Amino acid sequence: MLIRTLPGPVPPARHEILPSYITRLATLHGLDINGLWLQVTRPAYPGAGRRVVVPERLAALTGRSVHALAGAMPELRDPAPDWEMFRHQPQTGCHRCDARHPGGRVVRLLPHHTYVCLRHGTWIGPPDIDHPAVDLTRFPEIIDAQLRHLLLLRRCGWAATYDAVLTGLMICAHICSPDGRPTLFGFWDTWDDRIDILIPFDRKKQDYVDYSTSRLFAAVYPEAVALAPLIASAYWRRLAGGTEPEQARFLTAVASRVTYPYSPPLPALAANRLARHEKSAMWFSRLRRNQGRTLLFHGHLKPVLLRDRDPQYVKWEGTLWHSTRTDDLMREEVAKRRRAFEAATLPHYSSGS
Ligand SMILES: [Zn+2]
């Protein structure tokens, strides 16, 4: 098949998937997407319905070498990359990076360790609904967590890092689940404050229009990454699956990594929050009560929840689960804090509006 080189072929984006690139090329040149797809693909095997891209045809179409195309697009690499290193689902990336790539939506298959665009300081997160990536100017700790995540990757390799960070996210999800014991770990307020900024309440629409589970992951990401070296370490994993005193030592180590160095006084915190948006009952009922569960049930954590190859994990996941279950005392504590919070914010709010 003779393929004519397109007049102005744009380059593929890094980690872009082939259908995304071909769709952009078609859009930019006013061509039929299916027609272009047929030109650069062949049946996976004789008579197959599934088609695979022929790298040489794509090279002819774009005037770019197979080598250059494969550098950006893992699907074209020969030998094939270790697909386990990549997420199971393609997603959109950083919208500021994408702005350099015309022709429509850029869809990428990103490696497990990509949560933040370090060039633009934006949250990419796990695959989720397509919101533009979140600007992290106000969250240097989330950007820093991505750097620490990459350090761990260099030290432990992708598999151990992937497992450790995902488990860290799961632990954080347990801690902020409705039965969580915020005072045990002392991180409730920090996560709440981040979520306030990441998912602000739109007063006009009376809704959380920017809501996405990916943003909830952003809120707990720094602590998940802080826990990851602990989880990746054979020593701490042994303690986590060990005797009760050993498990207690492990939990103490967990608590020391997810505890904020100071606890701001409640009224100041309340006023601060109020300045940002109204804290309605709806907020608590619709989102706050469910944020831990929302994280736990998101597909991103599935690999770690379904893991059964290592009974040690199951054992200490159980430990954590029990340690985060509410008892009456904690329930009272949470209710007390909420009452104090409402007492501090409601008069201020009614006089201000
Ligand atoms: Zn970017």
Boltz pocket constraint, residues with backbone or C-beta under 6 A from the ligand:
constraints:
  - pocket:
      binder: B
      contacts: [[A, 94], [A, 95], [A, 96], [A, 97], [A, 98], [A, 117], [A, 118], [A, 119], [A, 120], [A, 121], [A, 122]]
      max_distance: 6.0
